Amino acid sequence: MRNVVILGCTGSIGTQTLDVISRRPDQFRVVGLAAKHNRELLLKQAAQYGVDKLALFDGDGADGIPHGMESLLELVTLKNVEVVVVAVSGVIGLLPTLRAIEAGRHIARASKEVLVAAGELTMDRAKRKGVTITPIDSEHSAIFQCLQGYRPDQVDSLILTASGGPFRGRTRAELEEVGVEDALNHPTWRMGGKITIDSASLMNKALELIEAHWLFGVPAKNIEVVVHPQSVVHSMVRFIDGSVLGQMGFPDMRLPIAYALTYPDRLNLDLPRWSPTANPYLTFEALDEHVFPSIAYARHVIKVGGTLPAILNAANEEAANAFLRGEIRFVQIWEVVQKAMTELPIEKASLEAILTADAQARSFARKLMSEAAS
């Protein structure tokens, strides 16, 4: 029986994690739940799973639910916690992740921003504490699974697969007038709003490239991105002898969630089984980095390092959410990110510097978008 705390329990990954847990109550017990602002669903989940340790990041405490960052930090350090699922959106997940590492918890991580903004810091602390960080992202889970039993010096490169999103095959000119509903119409995955916008701009894949660099210790030049519309091959590893291993399955996040929770074990969750005859034609395409410059941004921030990854992440989050609200055009997401990357100062990475860069980039992006709208 593994005691689990879920940060971001009301989001897409959080609710699917609870679905996995409900399928195997003999394996898991939920001992803490945290949401950003969805009080009603948080309380419903707490009643369903018998959880009395709760946190509401954006709450005010008037309803008796602990609120703010300190409430998240208290959850991850509860004495009986073994696994912390970090599925909160944004850089909110950074401090709880670092606190959970210091407490020696197993981290099942879905929040991209933790490794994008502070990959070097996070992985260094995890290594020093002997803490395992298992990825929930389907792409990183695929790579993680393919690497089992192999040494780092046997790895040549990583191949991240991308569905291509709803705008696969579009020209830059065609993206000038796309709307929010167009961008949210993802062909294979059903996700939250912000991450779906990131998938449409391929910024999601850029963030995954940065994550993969830190998670697996592979140089950016040895991480490829290819478009795979069927979303069946979740990612691949190429070894020095030329062999390539890939992990395949239906696009169902409950599979990587379960593996992240139970590693190195596997559970039978009674989910639909994929068969080669279900998808007899699997195709792969080169990514057009002229139309989708996000991947080039990722390679640049890895090369420069310091606080630049945090700047990219924060500016993108502000721009993607502004597009969701209908305040900017889709292509302006890239414009905001690029300006933030080129105009803001870059410092050596430390926790304080990363948090400062995050705040500065958000303020810069909001000001830039406000001026453009006026």
C-alpha positions, 0 to 999 in steps of 0.5 A: 500500500503506497500513500499518495499526495496529489498536487493538482488533483482537480486537473486532467492529470490529477483526476486521471491519477485518482481514476488509476488509484480507484482501480487498485485500492489495494495498492494506493491510499490517498492521504492528501489533495491539493487544488489551485482554486476548484474548491467544489471538486476538491471537497467532492474528491476528499469525500470520495477518497476519505481524505482530510488533509487538503490544500487550496492554493488560491483559497483564503482559508475562510472555509477552513481549507489551508491555503497558499504555498505553505499549505502545499509544502505541509502536504508533501511533508506529511509523515506517512507520504511515500509518493507525491504526484506533482501535477499543478500547472505553472511554476507553483510546483517548484517549491513543493517538489524541492521540499518533497525531495528534501523529505525523501519522497518519490516524485511522480512528476507531470508539471513541466515547469519544474524541470523547464525552469529549474532542471539543473537545480531539481535534478542535482538535489534529487541525486544528492538525496537519492530521490527517484523522479518518475515522469508522467508525461507520455513521451518521457515515460516512454523514454524512461521505459525504453532506457531500463536496463541500459547504461547512459554510454549506450545511448546515442539519442532520444526521439520525441514524438509529437502529434503535430497538434491541430495545425499540422501542415499549416503555413505560418500565414494560415496561423495568423487568423486561427481562433481559440476553438481551433487551437483547442481541437486537438486530434488525439489527446484531451487535456487542459486548456493551457497545455492544449494551446502549448500543443498547438504551438508546439511549445509543449514539445519544446518544454519536453525537449528541455525536460528530457535534457535534464531528466536523462542527461542527454545533450540537446543536439542529441534530442530529435523531434518528429511528427507522429500523427497517430500518437501511438509511438510515444517516443523512442531511444536510439542506441549507439549500435543503431537499434531503436526502441520505442514504447507504444500504446493507445493515447491514454495518460493512465498508463504513464501515470500508473507506471510513475506511481508503481515503478519499477512494478507494473499493474494491470488496470484493465484498460483497452489493449493496443494491437498492431492491427488497430493502427496498421499504418503508423507515419512519421514526418519532419517538423517544420521549425520555420512554421513552429519555432518553439523547438529552436527556442528550446535548443537555445535556452538549453545552450545559454542556460541560467535563468533563460529557461525560466524566462521562456516558460513564464512568458509562454504561460502568460501568452498562452493564457492570454490567447485562451482569454482571446486577448492576443492572436495565436502567432503572438505567443511566439512573439511574446516569448521571443521578446522576453528571451532577448530583452530580459537579463539572464542570471546564473541559476539559483532558486532565488534567481529562478523565482525572480526571473519567473516574476520578471518574465510574467510582468514583461509579457503582460506589459508587452501584451497590454501595450500591443492591445492599446 
